[in-house]
């Protein structure tokens, strides 16, 4: 299922998102290893709580970082993260 602006993504079971000071970035931990996320991915993933929609996530990032027009980029990342099984939604 492809995400839409109304999709409310959350970190999939078996994965845990955390800030890793040694790596100076967010990482996604899972039993077999770790994924080091770049800054943009970390900003999106930390907002994927199952409560906020993709649209709300994009607006929050735009407001926090004084940016505009991020919804398409957030949607593309959420779709990619879902393919990797990092994110899920109902």
N, C-alpha and C positions, 0 to 999 in steps of 0.2 A: 504494500500500500504506500503510495507516494504522499509525503507530507503536504499540507496546505497551510495557509496563514493561521487557520484555526487549530491546527494540530498542537497538542500539549505534550511535548516529548519529555522523557525522563531517562535517567541512566538505567541501563538494562540490569536485571539481576545478574549477579556474578561479577559485576564491575564496580569499582569504587573510585570516585573522583576526589583528588586531594591536591593541595598546594605542596610542592616539594621544595623546601628552601635550598637544599643542596643543588638541585637542578635549576632553581630559579624559574620554575614554571609549574603549571598544573600538569598532573599526570593521571592517567587512567590505569588503575591497578586491576589485575585479574589473576586467577590462579597460575596461569602459565607465564606471566610476565608483566610488563609495563609498557604503556604507550606514552611517550613524551609529547605533549600538545604544544603547538605554537601559541602565541598570545591571543590571536583571534579565536582559535578553537577553544582555548581555555575560557575566554570571556563568554562564548556561547554555551559551552558545556556546564559552567557553573550556574547558569540560569535555567537549565533543563531540570526542573523539579516536578514535572507532571501537573503543575498548577498553572503555569504561564504558557500562553500560546506562542507560536513562532512570531506572530505579529507583535505581541507584548515584549518578547525577548529582543526583537529588533529595535523597538521603540526605546526600551531601557538602555541598550547599548548606544544608540544614537544620542540619547539625552546625556548619558554619563560621559561620553567621549566627544560631544559636540560634533556629531557626524549626521549625514542624511543619506537616505536611499539604501539601507542595508538589508531590507527584507529579502530580496532575491538571493543575496549572499548567504544569509542565515538559512533560508530554505534549502539552498544547495548543500550547505554543510550538514544540515540535519538529515538530508537524504543520503549523503555519503556515510555519515555516522551510523545510520540505520543499516546500510549495506554491510558495514563492519560489525554490526550487532552491538554497538556501543550504546545506542539509544533505542527506545521503544515507545509506543503510545497505544492507546485503546483504539 
